[in-house]
Amino acid sequence: HQSEALKEIAPIPLSRNELLLAKKAEYYIQRNFHKETGLWNSVQGYSHTTMWDVASGIAATLALEALGMKETEQVHHELEKTLSTLSSFPLYKDTLPNREYSTKTGFPSGRLSETKSNGNGWSALDIGRLLIWLKILEQQHPELSPSVQKIVTQWDLSRAVHNGTLYGAKLHKNREHYRQEGR
């Protein structure tokens, strides 16, 4: 069990400065976390998030656990809510996560959020980064793997790849425009 293996490794004590930085990060992450949805504001006071930001929230939560600043039970509780929201929120054209969601409601936000398309497109890079952190989450907490797999199997990831290249989509004037993302 991966999380048990982490607990067996003696933690390296943080310097005073490192501990202060970690506590600031913990404060920021907790202050911007919405317990109703398990999502984090992308910026303090801005109650919207992207898949990139969700990945950052998962990463921060796992880091705080590894530093001994967050109990495993609390991590489970928070990330189970995150995974529940990810598996139930409306997808852009029923294929992939929209570019932005409300952290208060878990519904698409931004332009065209209340239309039949459920938003205005997706970002392949954002989704890719989230997939990396979902995989790390599975490795650290295998008991959450079924929830992660439920999410990933709902998404049509093939839509974000063309000839081995990542593509994002943007809906503009009722036309979908694709653009290459990353290298």
Backbone as ProteinMPNN parsed JSONL, in Angstrom:
{"seq_chain_A": "HQSEALKEIAPIPLSRNELLLAKKAEYYIQRNFHKETGLWNSVQGYSHTTMWDVASGIAATLALEALGMKETEQVHHELEKTLSTLSSFPLYKDTLPNREYSTKTGFPSGRLSETKSNGNGWSALDIGRLLIWLKILEQQHPELSPSVQKIVTQWDLSRAVHNGTLYGAKLHKNREHYRQEGR", "coords_chain_A": {"N_chain_A": [[0.853, -1.181, 0.0], [0.762, 2.048, -1.006], [0.48, 4.589, 0.412], [0.964, 3.754, 3.033], [3.614, 2.972, 2.818], [4.806, 5.452, 2.442], [4.441, 6.55, 4.962], [6.184, 5.054, 6.457], [8.697, 5.969, 5.842], [11.037, 8.026, 7.267], [10.258, 11.325, 7.896], [11.888, 14.216, 6.603], [12.928, 16.802, 8.588], [11.461, 20.022, 8.314], [12.901, 23.196, 7.594], [12.688, 26.261, 9.494], [11.861, 28.35, 7.806], [10.916, 26.857, 5.593], [8.801, 25.519, 6.809], [7.137, 27.686, 7.47], [6.483, 28.552, 4.871], [5.125, 26.272, 3.954], [2.942, 26.286, 5.695], [1.696, 28.657, 4.896], [0.963, 27.933, 2.31], [-0.79, 25.833, 2.93], [-2.812, 27.273, 4.253], [-3.726, 28.902, 2.139], [-4.657, 26.948, 0.305], [-6.681, 25.679, 1.826], [-8.37, 27.854, 2.314], [-9.354, 28.421, -0.204], [-10.743, 26.201, -0.934], [-13.726, 24.512, -1.698], [-15.99, 22.952, 0.172], [-18.427, 21.93, -0.576], [-18.246, 21.148, -3.223], [-15.69, 20.16, -3.557], [-13.817, 21.469, -5.027], [-11.272, 23.862, -5.961], [-10.786, 27.375, -5.835], [-9.452, 29.093, -8.634], [-8.041, 31.409, -8.318], [-7.66, 33.367, -5.435], [-10.738, 34.448, -4.171], [-12.01, 34.295, -6.602], [-14.401, 32.428, -7.779], [-14.127, 30.175, -9.576], [-12.824, 27.505, -11.603], [-10.314, 25.634, -13.392], [-9.391, 22.607, -15.156], [-6.69, 22.388, -14.851], [-6.296, 23.802, -12.492], [-7.705, 22.157, -10.726], [-6.074, 19.928, -10.766], [-3.851, 21.092, -9.526], [-4.911, 21.515, -6.96], [-5.35, 18.874, -6.086], [-2.696, 17.994, -6.103], [-1.569, 19.721, -4.168], [-3.002, 18.945, -1.892], [-2.182, 16.271, -1.576], [0.524, 16.748, -1.154], [0.476, 18.164, 1.276], [-0.458, 16.147, 2.911], [1.696, 14.341, 2.741], [3.628, 15.839, 4.012], [2.772, 15.659, 6.536], [0.923, 17.458, 7.42], [-1.708, 17.248, 7.03], [-4.247, 15.071, 7.842], [-4.751, 11.66, 6.832], [-7.413, 10.772, 6.778], [-8.832, 13.164, 6.473], [-7.84, 13.965, 4.0], [-8.878, 11.917, 2.385], [-11.646, 12.416, 2.71], [-11.905, 15.022, 1.579], [-10.846, 14.648, -1.052], [-12.46, 12.621, -2.04], [-14.836, 14.021, -2.351], [-14.032, 15.818, -4.338], [-13.535, 13.988, -6.448], [-16.099, 12.93, -6.741], [-17.501, 15.178, -7.68], [-16.097, 15.619, -10.089], [-16.882, 13.343, -11.469], [-19.529, 13.768, -11.892], [-20.119, 16.249, -12.999], [-21.422, 18.339, -15.684], [-20.301, 17.649, -18.957], [-18.518, 19.235, -21.636], [-20.311, 19.248, -24.522], [-20.93, 16.605, -23.916], [-18.504, 15.197, -23.927], [-15.824, 15.984, -22.994], [-14.265, 17.643, -20.136], [-15.398, 20.974, -19.596], [-13.813, 24.172, -20.199], [-13.913, 25.725, -17.882], [-15.252, 25.738, -14.564], [-17.727, 26.407, -12.039], [-16.707, 26.8, -8.738], [-18.413, 26.781, -6.661], [-20.779, 25.519, -7.415], [-20.156, 23.432, -9.161], [-20.921, 23.395, -11.758], [-20.64, 24.13, -15.317], [-18.947, 27.177, -16.112], [-18.405, 30.537, -17.273], [-18.29, 31.746, -20.707], [-21.04, 30.676, -22.652], [-21.885, 28.796, -20.832], [-24.407, 28.096, -19.932], [-25.69, 26.824, -21.995], [-26.766, 24.387, -24.457], [-24.418, 23.107, -25.122], [-22.961, 23.011, -22.796], [-20.868, 24.774, -22.151], [-17.799, 26.166, -23.546], [-15.769, 24.713, -24.739], [-12.675, 22.77, -24.488], [-9.534, 22.252, -22.786], [-6.755, 20.593, -23.765], [-4.219, 20.424, -22.581], [-4.739, 21.17, -19.911], [-6.465, 19.092, -19.143], [-4.74, 16.936, -19.51], [-2.767, 17.448, -17.549], [-4.352, 17.152, -15.268], [-4.971, 14.433, -15.515], [-2.471, 13.283, -15.013], [-2.149, 13.905, -12.262], [-4.345, 12.554, -11.245], [-3.538, 9.954, -11.694], [-1.28, 9.831, -10.013], [-2.634, 10.198, -7.61], [-4.103, 7.787, -7.543], [-1.961, 6.024, -7.208], [-0.991, 6.779, -4.705], [-3.225, 6.449, -3.131], [-4.707, 3.778, -3.537], [-7.26, 2.841, -2.975], [-8.975, 4.747, -3.91], [-9.013, 4.419, -6.572], [-11.2, 3.164, -8.094], [-13.039, 5.316, -8.232], [-11.56, 7.218, -9.641], [-11.208, 5.855, -12.068], [-13.845, 5.719, -12.932], [-14.324, 8.379, -13.614], [-12.426, 8.873, -15.695], [-13.207, 7.042, -17.661], [-15.546, 8.174, -18.522], [-14.864, 10.279, -20.082], [-14.167, 11.305, -23.396], [-11.332, 10.956, -24.456], [-10.027, 10.669, -26.865], [-10.909, 12.676, -28.499], [-9.297, 14.849, -27.999], [-6.915, 14.438, -29.21], [-5.08, 14.374, -32.199], [-3.544, 12.847, -34.828], [-1.415, 12.179, -33.102], [-0.983, 14.54, -31.741], [-1.81, 16.987, -29.3], [-4.933, 18.632, -28.997], [-6.954, 21.421, -28.3], [-10.315, 22.63, -27.904], [-12.483, 25.226, -28.961], [-15.49, 26.834, -28.751], [-17.004, 29.034, -30.863], [-19.161, 31.428, -32.079], [-21.053, 29.438, -32.761], [-19.436, 27.561, -34.0], [-17.009, 25.052, -33.827], [-13.683, 25.41, -33.024], [-10.476, 24.151, -33.471], [-7.333, 23.952, -31.835], [-3.843, 23.497, -31.768], [-2.175, 22.343, -28.869], [0.509, 22.667, -26.646], [3.586, 20.833, -27.186]], "CA_chain_A": [[0.0, 0.0, 0.0], [1.669, 3.182, -1.224], [0.447, 5.605, 1.469], [1.615, 3.169, 4.197], [5.051, 3.027, 2.554], [5.228, 6.826, 2.694], [4.452, 6.785, 6.409], [7.325, 4.353, 7.026], [9.889, 6.761, 5.58], [11.152, 9.103, 8.258], [10.224, 12.622, 7.218], [12.994, 15.146, 6.817], [12.362, 17.989, 9.236], [11.491, 21.252, 7.54], [13.505, 24.358, 8.249], [11.687, 27.229, 9.95], [11.353, 29.033, 6.622], [10.124, 25.892, 4.821], [7.564, 25.292, 7.555], [6.297, 28.873, 7.274], [5.966, 28.501, 3.494], [4.141, 25.184, 3.89], [1.733, 26.737, 6.397], [1.038, 29.633, 4.012], [0.337, 27.163, 1.236], [-1.929, 25.135, 3.53], [-3.848, 28.283, 4.48], [-4.258, 29.289, 0.838], [-5.416, 25.819, -0.257], [-7.9, 25.502, 2.611], [-9.237, 29.026, 2.147], [-9.934, 28.412, -1.547], [-11.41, 24.914, -1.135], [-15.18, 24.52, -1.477], [-16.341, 21.619, 0.672], [-19.641, 21.456, -1.254], [-17.9, 20.568, -4.522], [-14.342, 19.595, -3.572], [-13.025, 22.21, -6.017], [-10.513, 25.002, -5.443], [-10.763, 28.582, -6.67], [-8.192, 29.228, -9.371], [-7.403, 32.571, -7.702], [-8.433, 33.722, -4.243], [-11.851, 35.352, -4.407], [-12.58, 34.033, -7.928], [-14.982, 31.103, -7.538], [-14.13, 29.366, -10.803], [-11.637, 26.666, -11.681], [-10.039, 24.878, -14.612], [-8.863, 21.286, -14.84], [-5.319, 22.641, -14.392], [-6.419, 24.19, -11.084], [-8.119, 20.975, -9.966], [-4.834, 19.155, -10.619], [-3.046, 21.775, -8.502], [-5.528, 21.253, -5.664], [-5.045, 17.488, -5.724], [-1.256, 17.964, -5.809], [-1.342, 20.398, -2.892], [-3.575, 18.117, -0.832], [-1.28, 15.136, -1.377], [1.775, 17.267, -0.577], [0.222, 18.462, 2.682], [-0.52, 14.849, 3.598], [3.058, 13.808, 2.809], [4.357, 16.643, 4.989], [2.181, 15.435, 7.851], [0.133, 18.634, 7.78], [-3.109, 16.922, 6.8], [-4.508, 13.668, 8.16], [-5.229, 10.841, 5.714], [-8.883, 10.753, 6.791], [-9.278, 14.441, 5.902], [-7.485, 13.898, 2.574], [-9.901, 11.064, 1.757], [-12.925, 13.125, 2.711], [-11.858, 16.118, 0.604], [-10.634, 14.191, -2.43], [-13.654, 11.886, -2.461], [-15.774, 15.04, -2.829], [-13.483, 16.265, -5.626], [-13.777, 12.932, -7.439], [-17.546, 12.863, -6.95], [-17.868, 16.296, -8.559], [-15.53, 15.362, -11.423], [-17.618, 12.275, -12.163], [-20.944, 14.11, -12.105], [-20.391, 17.542, -13.621], [-21.716, 18.281, -17.117], [-19.159, 17.742, -19.857], [-18.711, 19.993, -22.865], [-20.889, 18.389, -25.56], [-20.901, 15.226, -23.403], [-17.264, 14.518, -24.294], [-14.675, 16.318, -22.15], [-14.56, 18.746, -19.223], [-15.392, 22.343, -20.096], [-12.627, 24.931, -19.804], [-14.044, 26.348, -16.563], [-16.407, 25.357, -13.749], [-17.95, 27.13, -10.789], [-16.28, 26.034, -7.569], [-19.535, 26.755, -5.725], [-21.843, 24.62, -7.867], [-19.661, 22.323, -9.974], [-21.472, 23.492, -13.106], [-19.808, 24.932, -16.215], [-19.036, 28.631, -15.985], [-17.808, 31.195, -18.43], [-19.132, 31.906, -21.884], [-21.841, 29.556, -23.15], [-22.012, 27.779, -19.783], [-25.801, 27.676, -19.749], [-26.232, 26.416, -23.285], [-26.826, 22.947, -24.68], [-23.054, 22.579, -25.215], [-22.344, 23.006, -21.459], [-19.606, 25.512, -22.124], [-17.236, 26.653, -24.806], [-14.636, 23.929, -25.225], [-11.807, 22.105, -23.523], [-8.088, 22.428, -22.913], [-6.077, 19.296, -23.699], [-3.127, 20.513, -21.603], [-5.333, 21.149, -18.573], [-6.959, 17.734, -18.899], [-3.556, 16.088, -19.383], [-2.171, 17.669, -16.227], [-5.243, 16.522, -14.296], [-4.809, 12.977, -15.628], [-1.227, 12.931, -14.315], [-2.378, 13.936, -10.821], [-5.273, 11.473, -10.906], [-2.717, 8.739, -11.654], [-0.512, 9.906, -8.764], [-3.609, 9.961, -6.541], [-4.351, 6.339, -7.517], [-0.785, 5.354, -6.654], [-0.897, 7.097, -3.279], [-4.444, 5.962, -2.46], [-5.34, 2.825, -4.467], [-8.681, 2.66, -2.656], [-9.738, 5.739, -4.67], [-8.889, 4.075, -7.99], [-12.492, 3.012, -8.785], [-13.613, 6.641, -8.493], [-10.764, 7.823, -10.715], [-11.522, 5.146, -13.312], [-15.199, 6.137, -13.338], [-14.177, 9.688, -14.265], [-11.649, 8.777, -16.935], [-13.958, 6.307, -18.685], [-16.634, 9.024, -19.012], [-14.309, 11.291, -20.979], [-13.734, 10.842, -24.71], [-10.0, 11.546, -24.593], [-9.593, 10.632, -28.269], [-11.274, 13.959, -29.126], [-8.254, 15.842, -27.732], [-5.678, 14.027, -29.886], [-5.177, 14.175, -33.645], [-2.217, 12.499, -35.368], [-0.425, 12.19, -32.034], [-0.812, 15.895, -31.225], [-2.911, 17.44, -28.457], [-5.74, 19.744, -29.499], [-8.041, 21.959, -27.501], [-11.439, 23.089, -28.717], [-13.119, 26.474, -28.509], [-16.734, 27.092, -29.467], [-17.141, 30.467, -31.151], [-20.187, 31.667, -33.103], [-21.629, 28.129, -33.1], [-18.481, 26.705, -34.703], [-15.933, 24.555, -32.988], [-12.362, 25.659, -33.587], [-9.466, 23.348, -32.803], [-5.989, 24.505, -31.909], [-2.82, 22.642, -31.174], [-1.721, 22.762, -27.539], [1.744, 22.007, -26.246], [4.496, 20.368, -28.248]], "C_chain_A": [[0.887, 1.227, 0.0], [1.665, 4.186, -0.074], [1.067, 5.073, 2.761], [3.127, 3.21, 4.034], [5.588, 4.429, 2.806], [5.345, 7.11, 4.178], [5.665, 6.137, 7.07], [8.624, 5.121, 6.825], [9.917, 7.907, 6.584], [11.173, 10.44, 7.533], [11.459, 13.457, 7.554], [12.4, 16.392, 7.444], [12.515, 19.225, 8.347], [12.212, 22.34, 8.327], [12.374, 25.296, 8.684], [11.04, 27.922, 8.762], [10.483, 28.106, 5.767], [8.784, 25.622, 5.496], [6.611, 26.474, 7.411], [5.689, 28.891, 5.881], [4.889, 27.426, 3.356], [2.841, 25.592, 4.566], [0.973, 27.786, 5.588], [0.3, 28.919, 2.885], [-0.899, 26.44, 1.746], [-3.103, 26.096, 3.733], [-4.52, 28.66, 3.161], [-5.146, 28.182, 0.259], [-6.732, 25.636, 0.505], [-8.883, 26.652, 2.416], [-9.966, 29.017, 0.797], [-10.623, 27.104, -1.909], [-12.894, 25.061, -0.829], [-15.614, 23.111, -1.092], [-17.579, 21.057, -0.012], [-19.31, 20.724, -2.554], [-16.545, 19.867, -4.532], [-13.445, 20.26, -4.594], [-12.36, 23.412, -5.354], [-10.634, 26.176, -6.398], [-9.42, 28.655, -7.394], [-7.364, 30.385, -8.822], [-8.277, 32.947, -6.505], [-9.51, 34.751, -4.58], [-12.536, 35.165, -5.751], [-13.094, 32.597, -7.907], [-15.208, 30.297, -8.818], [-12.815, 28.597, -10.856], [-11.521, 26.02, -13.049], [-9.55, 23.491, -14.207], [-7.407, 21.395, -14.368], [-5.342, 22.95, -12.892], [-6.847, 23.022, -10.203], [-6.897, 20.084, -9.734], [-3.949, 19.773, -9.537], [-3.593, 21.521, -7.108], [-5.263, 19.84, -5.174], [-3.573, 17.381, -5.317], [-0.97, 18.576, -4.447], [-1.844, 19.559, -1.728], [-2.675, 16.928, -0.53], [0.045, 15.578, -0.762], [1.597, 17.562, 0.913], [0.13, 17.172, 3.504], [0.891, 14.283, 3.781], [3.907, 14.564, 3.823], [3.825, 16.459, 6.414], [1.334, 16.597, 8.332], [-1.365, 18.407, 7.575], [-3.274, 15.426, 7.042], [-5.088, 12.937, 6.955], [-6.748, 10.818, 5.65], [-9.446, 12.027, 6.16], [-9.0, 14.479, 4.402], [-8.53, 13.074, 1.833], [-11.222, 11.809, 1.631], [-12.947, 14.206, 1.629], [-11.742, 15.605, -0.826], [-11.772, 13.301, -2.924], [-14.709, 12.863, -2.988], [-15.326, 15.565, -4.191], [-13.809, 15.247, -6.716], [-15.263, 12.785, -7.747], [-18.011, 13.972, -7.891], [-17.346, 16.067, -9.97], [-16.319, 14.3, -12.184], [-19.054, 12.667, -12.481], [-21.17, 15.436, -12.82], [-20.643, 17.406, -15.117], [-20.448, 18.486, -17.951], [-19.512, 18.587, -21.075], [-19.142, 19.012, -23.957], [-20.797, 16.902, -25.205], [-19.623, 14.47, -23.753], [-16.13, 14.721, -23.296], [-15.05, 17.462, -21.207], [-14.473, 20.103, -19.917], [-14.122, 23.051, -19.599], [-12.702, 25.439, -18.366], [-15.344, 25.906, -15.893], [-16.514, 26.259, -12.53], [-17.506, 26.246, -9.635], [-17.4, 25.933, -6.534], [-20.572, 25.705, -6.103], [-21.345, 23.377, -8.601], [-20.226, 22.325, -11.38], [-20.555, 24.33, -13.991], [-20.013, 26.423, -15.962], [-18.334, 29.242, -17.189], [-18.803, 31.294, -19.575], [-19.799, 30.6, -22.293], [-22.073, 28.466, -22.101], [-23.436, 27.264, -19.625], [-26.476, 27.336, -21.073], [-26.198, 24.897, -23.39], [-25.424, 22.319, -24.712], [-22.373, 22.429, -23.853], [-20.979, 23.677, -21.459], [-19.101, 25.868, -23.493], [-15.986, 25.91, -25.248], [-13.836, 23.287, -24.113], [-10.355, 22.467, -23.792], [-7.428, 21.071, -22.728], [-4.949, 19.315, -22.672], [-3.656, 20.455, -20.175], [-5.794, 19.742, -18.205], [-5.781, 16.785, -18.704], [-2.899, 16.221, -18.028], [-3.036, 17.027, -15.144], [-5.088, 15.002, -14.336], [-3.54, 12.504, -14.916], [-1.471, 12.873, -12.811], [-3.411, 12.914, -10.371], [-4.513, 10.149, -10.821], [-1.877, 8.701, -10.373], [-1.425, 9.639, -7.57], [-3.902, 8.469, -6.42], [-3.178, 5.588, -6.896], [-0.661, 5.586, -5.153], [-2.064, 6.519, -2.483], [-5.191, 5.016, -3.406], [-6.825, 2.612, -4.21], [-9.564, 3.667, -3.395], [-9.726, 5.453, -6.178], [-10.238, 3.862, -8.696], [-13.151, 4.361, -9.124], [-12.873, 7.342, -9.627], [-11.12, 7.169, -12.052], [-12.911, 5.51, -13.831], [-15.143, 7.458, -14.093], [-13.562, 9.53, -15.643], [-12.43, 8.051, -18.032], [-15.142, 7.107, -19.227], [-16.14, 10.014, -20.076], [-13.859, 10.664, -22.292], [-12.392, 11.511, -25.034], [-9.498, 11.554, -26.034], [-9.924, 11.937, -28.997], [-10.171, 15.007, -28.997], [-6.927, 15.503, -28.411], [-5.964, 13.832, -31.366], [-3.765, 13.973, -34.189], [-1.121, 12.629, -34.309], [-0.164, 13.547, -31.417], [-2.044, 16.28, -30.414], [-3.604, 18.65, -29.06], [-6.794, 20.127, -28.475], [-9.136, 22.405, -28.448], [-12.021, 24.35, -28.096], [-14.337, 26.691, -29.387], [-16.885, 28.594, -29.623], [-18.107, 30.632, -32.314], [-20.718, 30.354, -33.679], [-20.714, 27.237, -33.935], [-17.377, 26.301, -33.741], [-14.612, 24.768, -33.714], [-11.35, 24.852, -32.778], [-8.118, 24.052, -32.923], [-5.032, 23.577, -31.187], [-2.397, 23.224, -29.839], [-0.458, 21.99, -27.197], [2.596, 21.629, -27.44], [4.601, 18.874, -28.197]], "O_chain_A": [[1.681, 1.419, 0.92], [2.733, 4.601, 0.377], [1.642, 5.852, 3.522], [3.849, 3.454, 5.001], [6.695, 4.587, 3.322], [6.246, 7.829, 4.607], [6.128, 6.599, 8.113], [9.569, 4.924, 7.588], [8.95, 8.655, 6.727], [12.008, 10.662, 6.657], [11.989, 13.393, 8.663], [11.467, 16.979, 6.895], [13.551, 19.439, 7.718], [12.143, 22.396, 9.555], [11.228, 25.121, 8.27], [9.818, 28.066, 8.71], [9.433, 28.52, 5.275], [7.756, 25.511, 4.828], [5.406, 26.281, 7.249], [4.51, 29.209, 5.722], [3.862, 27.648, 2.715], [1.758, 25.281, 4.071], [-0.258, 27.802, 5.595], [-0.836, 29.257, 2.554], [-1.936, 26.43, 1.082], [-4.246, 25.765, 3.419], [-5.747, 28.729, 3.083], [-6.249, 28.447, -0.218], [-7.783, 25.458, -0.111], [-10.093, 26.436, 2.36], [-11.07, 29.549, 0.682], [-11.04, 26.913, -3.051], [-13.273, 25.662, 0.176], [-15.609, 22.197, -1.917], [-17.773, 19.841, -0.033], [-20.012, 19.79, -2.941], [-16.277, 19.062, -5.423], [-12.427, 19.694, -4.992], [-12.822, 23.911, -4.328], [-10.592, 26.005, -7.616], [-8.381, 28.316, -6.828], [-6.134, 30.347, -8.855], [-9.502, 32.848, -6.572], [-9.235, 35.785, -5.19], [-13.547, 35.815, -6.018], [-12.309, 31.654, -8.008], [-16.305, 29.814, -9.098], [-11.825, 28.987, -10.237], [-12.508, 25.878, -13.771], [-9.32, 23.239, -13.024], [-6.952, 20.575, -13.57], [-4.526, 22.438, -12.125], [-6.401, 22.909, -9.061], [-6.708, 19.551, -8.64], [-3.366, 19.055, -8.725], [-2.822, 21.33, -6.168], [-4.985, 19.626, -3.994], [-3.245, 16.755, -4.309], [-0.213, 18.012, -3.657], [-1.185, 19.473, -0.692], [-2.43, 16.609, 0.634], [0.621, 14.863, 0.057], [2.472, 17.244, 1.718], [0.586, 17.118, 4.647], [1.233, 13.801, 4.861], [4.81, 13.986, 4.429], [4.356, 17.027, 7.368], [1.055, 16.709, 9.525], [-2.184, 19.266, 7.903], [-2.52, 14.616, 6.503], [-5.823, 13.519, 6.157], [-7.314, 10.844, 4.557], [-10.417, 11.976, 5.405], [-9.821, 14.965, 3.625], [-9.013, 13.482, 0.777], [-11.838, 11.824, 0.565], [-13.899, 14.293, 0.853], [-12.457, 16.071, -1.713], [-12.018, 13.242, -4.129], [-15.399, 12.564, -3.963], [-16.146, 15.738, -5.093], [-14.304, 15.61, -7.784], [-15.638, 12.541, -8.894], [-18.817, 13.734, -8.79], [-18.066, 16.294, -10.943], [-16.41, 14.354, -13.41], [-19.728, 11.982, -13.251], [-22.299, 15.73, -13.214], [-20.145, 16.476, -15.752], [-19.641, 19.376, -17.68], [-20.67, 18.643, -21.489], [-18.421, 18.065, -24.272], [-20.611, 16.054, -26.078], [-19.641, 13.245, -23.866], [-15.543, 13.755, -22.808], [-16.03, 18.169, -21.443], [-13.576, 20.341, -20.726], [-13.45, 22.571, -18.685], [-11.674, 25.571, -17.702], [-16.377, 25.726, -16.538], [-15.519, 26.803, -12.053], [-17.885, 25.077, -9.561], [-17.341, 25.095, -5.633], [-21.174, 25.076, -5.233], [-22.051, 22.37, -8.652], [-20.036, 21.363, -12.124], [-19.781, 25.145, -13.489], [-21.115, 26.867, -15.641], [-17.747, 28.538, -18.012], [-19.983, 30.974, -19.435], [-19.17, 29.542, -22.276], [-22.419, 27.337, -22.448], [-23.643, 26.118, -19.225], [-27.679, 27.537, -21.243], [-25.665, 24.213, -22.516], [-25.258, 21.147, -24.373], [-21.324, 21.792, -23.756], [-20.042, 23.187, -20.829], [-19.847, 25.878, -24.472], [-15.216, 26.43, -26.056], [-14.254, 23.259, -22.956], [-9.999, 22.926, -24.877], [-7.528, 20.467, -21.66], [-4.742, 18.329, -21.965], [-3.087, 19.769, -19.326], [-5.545, 19.262, -17.099], [-5.819, 15.923, -17.826], [-2.514, 15.222, -17.42], [-2.512, 16.425, -14.207], [-5.076, 14.357, -13.288], [-3.536, 11.445, -14.289], [-1.061, 11.919, -12.149], [-3.363, 12.452, -9.231], [-4.815, 9.315, -9.967], [-1.776, 7.659, -9.726], [-1.042, 8.939, -6.633], [-3.946, 7.939, -5.31], [-3.374, 4.63, -6.148], [-0.269, 4.683, -4.415], [-1.916, 6.148, -1.319], [-6.193, 5.403, -4.007], [-7.568, 2.245, -5.12], [-10.774, 3.465, -3.496], [-10.358, 6.167, -6.957], [-10.405, 4.345, -9.816], [-13.75, 4.511, -10.189], [-13.493, 7.984, -10.474], [-11.312, 7.861, -13.052], [-13.121, 5.596, -15.041], [-15.835, 7.636, -15.095], [-14.115, 9.999, -16.638], [-12.324, 8.408, -19.205], [-15.689, 6.764, -20.275], [-16.93, 10.518, -20.874], [-13.236, 9.602, -22.291], [-12.328, 12.49, -25.778], [-8.636, 12.36, -26.385], [-9.289, 12.266, -29.999], [-10.112, 15.946, -29.791], [-5.93, 16.198, -28.213], [-6.957, 13.21, -31.744], [-2.9, 14.833, -34.025], [-0.033, 13.13, -34.59], [0.782, 13.699, -30.644], [-3.172, 15.949, -30.779], [-2.96, 19.569, -29.565], [-7.437, 19.271, -27.867], [-8.913, 22.542, -29.651], [-12.047, 24.513, -26.877], [-14.234, 26.728, -30.613], [-16.893, 29.335, -28.64], [-17.913, 30.064, -33.389], [-20.819, 30.176, -34.893], [-21.176, 26.255, -34.518], [-16.883, 27.107, -32.953], [-14.443, 24.36, -34.863], [-11.37, 24.872, -31.547], [-7.797, 24.658, -33.946], [-5.35, 22.97, -30.164], [-2.273, 24.44, -29.689], [-0.377, 20.786, -27.439], [2.344, 22.062, -28.565], [5.316, 18.277, -29.002]]}, "name": "protein", "num_of_chains": 1, "seq": "HQSEALKEIAPIPLSRNELLLAKKAEYYIQRNFHKETGLWNSVQGYSHTTMWDVASGIAATLALEALGMKETEQVHHELEKTLSTLSSFPLYKDTLPNREYSTKTGFPSGRLSETKSNGNGWSALDIGRLLIWLKILEQQHPELSPSVQKIVTQWDLSRAVHNGTLYGAKLHKNREHYRQEGR"}
